[in-house]
Amino acid sequence: MTKTVAIGGLGAIGLKLARALDADIEGLRLIAVAARDQAKAEAKLSEFRTPPALVPLHRLAEADIVVEAAPAEVFEPIAITAIEAGRILVPASAGALLPRMHLVERARETGARIVVPTGALLGLDAMRAAAEGHVDSVTIETRKPPRGLAGAPYLVRHGIDVSGITRPTRVFAGNAFDAAAGFPANVNVAAALALAGIGPTRTQCEIWADPGIDRNIHTIRVEAEAARFTMTIENVPSAENPRTGQITALSMLACLRGLVATLKVGT
């Protein structure tokens, strides 16, 4: 049976998802989108074969699946809309979920589901499996070109100007909870890893501004009873938003396919 989809946000992630759905994906039908700039959204949607309705946030829950692909500050109204209606919420802003875990309890009450995509990360299946047993430590090191970190609240608060950095510089070290608060547009990967594993306070995170790279690089190290593993992924930044890797939208598309697939590979 076909499931309907609504997308909150038409930026680097949301627009790619919308275009892919408009091109026809078996079992999924895009019926609505919400965007901050109505005029720009209308222009983009006019190119679609079957343009979805352009709706306010509260109407996104008319769909079976609500995708959050908006700036982190808009996460809560989109999430609440989906959860209160008992829908499936697929959030891009995993970092925004960490300080709002009460939404998970509310979803349990309303019958909603929250499905966090892998995003720009890798190895979440291995992390989830290891977390079924004892895990000693989980660390993630994120390296980005300085422009991909510019404007992060943590940097602004501490007066750190990354534009003049000439060599690799660590700009943050702490747990995933604090990283998500300080870099809401940059470390959804750390949040997803924490949710899949041992939680945001035990998951350690380092963030580096590195002018010598042109990709967003994430390295994960896990020490567990069942396995020890190290994984590195180098993501090409999105042309529309250097804070986001191109693979993020593709991962969310794969997640949506998995919700309706007859054969689903991976946990």
N, C-alpha and C positions, 0 to 999 in steps of 0.2 A: 504494500500500500504506500502511496506517495505521501511524504511528509512535507509540509509547507515550512518555509524558512523566511525569517525577517532579520535584517542586519542593521545594527545601530552603529552608524559611522561609515563614511564613504571616502576614507583616506587611503593610504598605501595598502592596507590590508583589506578593508571592506570593499573597495572598488574592484580589486582583483577577484575576490570571492563572488561578488555580484555578477561580474562578467562571465565567470566560469559557470555559474548556475544558469545564467541566461543562455549560454551556449548549449544547455541541455545535459543534465546529469540524471541518470536513471534513479528514480525514487525520491528525488528532491525537486521542489518547485519554489522559486523565489517569489514572494507575494508583496513584500513591503521593505522599505528602507527608511531610516531616519538620518538626517544630516543637519549640521549646524548652519551651513550656508545653503539656503534653499535654492537660490538662483543657480549656483554652481552645480548642485545636485541635479536640478532639472535638466541642465545642459548635458550632463554626463548620461543621464538616463534616457535622453532622447535618442541616443545611438543604439539602445537595446532592441532586440527583436520583440521581446515582450516586456515592456517597461513595468516594473513593480510600482505599487502605490508609494508616494512620498508622504510619510505619516509622522505625527508627533511621537515622542518616546513611549507614551503610555499605550499606544496602539500596536506596538511591536508584538505584544503578547497575543495578538490574533493568530499568530503562526504557531506551529507545533514546536519549532526550534528557534530560539532567539540567539543570535550571534552578537556578542559585544566586541566591536572593533573600533572603539572611540578613544579619545584621550581619557586617562585614568580618572580625571575629575568627574566624568560622566558615568563612571562604572556603576555607582550605586543606584541611580534611578532606572537604568536599563536592567540591572540584576533584580531589583525588587519587582519591577513590572513582570518579568518572566517567572520569578519564584512564586509570587502571589497567585498567578494564574495556573500554577502547576505545570509549567512548560519545561523543556530542556534548555538550559542555559549553557552556551559555549563561549567562555570569556577569553579574549586575547590578553586582557590585563590581569594575569594571574597574581601579580604583586598587589593589586588592589583588593584581592580577596583575603589576603593574610590578616589584616586588621579587622576584617568583617566576617569572622568565622561563625557569627551568630546567624548569618544567612544560610549556612549549611543546615543548622538546626531548623530554621524556618522552612527550608526546602523539604526536610523530612516530614514536617507537619502538613505541608500542602501537597505532597506527592511530586514535587518538582525534582529535576536532576540537574547537577552541575557537572559538566564534562570539560575538564581542562585539557586542551590539546598539548602535544609535545612542544609545539612552537619552534623556536630556533635551537632547541636542545637535541640531544641524542641520549639513548640509553635509559629512558624512563622505565622500560620494561624490566631491565636488569635491576634498576634501583628498587622498583616495587617488589620484585621477587626477593631481593636481598633483605628488604625491610620486613618480610614475613618472619625472619629470624633475627639474630642479634647483629647490630651494626655498631662498630666502634666509632667511625668518623666519616663525615662527608664534607668535602670542600669543593668549591667551584671558583675558578679564576677566570675573570672576564677581561679581555683586552679589546679596546676599541680605538679607532682613530679619534683624536681629540674632538673633532667637530661632532662626533656621535655622542659625546658626553656633555657638550656645552649646554649651560642653562639648567642642569640638574639641581634640584633644591639643596642637596647636601653641599655641592660646590659653591653655590651662591651664599649659603649660610656661613661657610667657612672661608669665604673670600678667595677661593681657588680659581685662578684664571687658566684654563687649559689651552687657550689659543697660542700662548707663547712657549709651550712645552717643546723641547728639542730632543728629548730622549725618553725612553720608557719610564713612566712615573706612576707609582702606586698612589691612587687618590682616595682609596677607602679599604679598610679591613675591619671586618666585624661579622655579625651573623646575618642570615638572609632576611630576617624581619626588618632590621635597621637598613639594610641595603635597599629593600623594596620601598621603604619610606623615603630614603634619600635620593633614589634614582628611579622614580616610578616609570619612566619611559625606557629604561635600559635593562632592568634585571628581572623581567618576567620569567626568564630562564631559571634564575635562582629560586624564585617563588615556586615554580612548577616542580623543581627538584626537591624542594623542602616538603611540598605537599605529597609527593610520591614516596618520600623517604622518612626521615627521622624528625621532621618538623623544622620550623623556621628559626628557633633559638639554638638548636644544635648544629644546624647546617651553616658552615663557615663560608665566607665570601670575600674575595679580593677583587677590586676593580682597578684596572690600569689604563691610563691614557698613553697610547703608543703611536707617535707620529711616523714610525717606520712601517706601519701596516696599512693595508687598504681593505681589510676584512674585519668582521666582528668574530673574535676567537674565544671560544669557551672550552675550558679544560676542567673535567670532573675527576676527582679522585675519591674512591670509596674503599674503606677497610671494613669488611664484614666477616662474620663467621663462615658464611657460605662461599664467599668469593672476595677477591681483591681485584679491582679494575680501575683503569685510567682511560679516559676517553677525551678526544679533542675534536672539535668541529670548527671549521672556518667558514663563516657565512658571508656572502656578498651583501653589502648594505643595499637597501632599497634606494633607488634614484629619487623617489618622492620623499623619503624620510630616512636619513642615514642612521637614525637610532634603531631602525627596524631592519632585520635581515630579510632578503627576498624569500627565504625558505619558510618564513612564518606564515604567510598567506597560504602557501602550498600545504603546510602542515595542517592548517585549519580546514582546508578543503578535504584533505585525507581523513580528518576526524569526522567531518560531515558524511563522507561516503561510508565510513565505518558504522554510522548510526543506522544505515538502511541496508547495508551489505548482507547478502546471503552467506558469503564466506568472509570472515574477518581474521586477519593474521596478526598475532601479537596480543598481549594481555590487555 
